[in-house]
Amino acid sequence: MAALQDYLILSAILFAIGAWGVLRNRNAIIIFMCIELMLNAVNISLMAFSSYSKDFSGQVFIFLVMAVAAAEVAVGLAIIVAIFRKKESVNVDDVNIMKW
């Protein structure tokens, strides 16, 4: 069985990849996927700490994070589709709907 450090290292690597993807990419869908990757990295670390401490409260937080991720998918994709229909681009540099 893997040690706690292995899961935390995996979680840190996934979170770093997600953060790098958010900072580097200009495509809204790629940014959206990187945010989901970061949320899954948090889920891995919560599960590792929950298993290590033999306390199941971390798993309750995992369900909360999953509910937030599901709401993000529903709202975020709807916003991305609406922006694509208006601007015909998902590049975040091209989106300036808030400007007059």
Long-range contacts (C-beta under 8 A, 24 or more apart in sequence): 4-48, 4-49, 4-52, 7-44, 7-45, 7-47, 7-48, 8-45, 8-48, 10-44, 11-41, 11-42, 11-44, 11-45, 11-48, 12-41, 14-38, 14-40, 14-41, 14-44, 15-41, 15-42, 26-91, 26-92, 26-93, 27-90, 27-91, 27-92, 28-80, 28-83, 28-90, 28-91, 28-92, 28-95, 29-80, 29-90, 31-92, 32-76, 32-77, 32-80, 35-72, 36-69, 36-72, 36-73, 39-65, 39-68, 39-69, 39-72
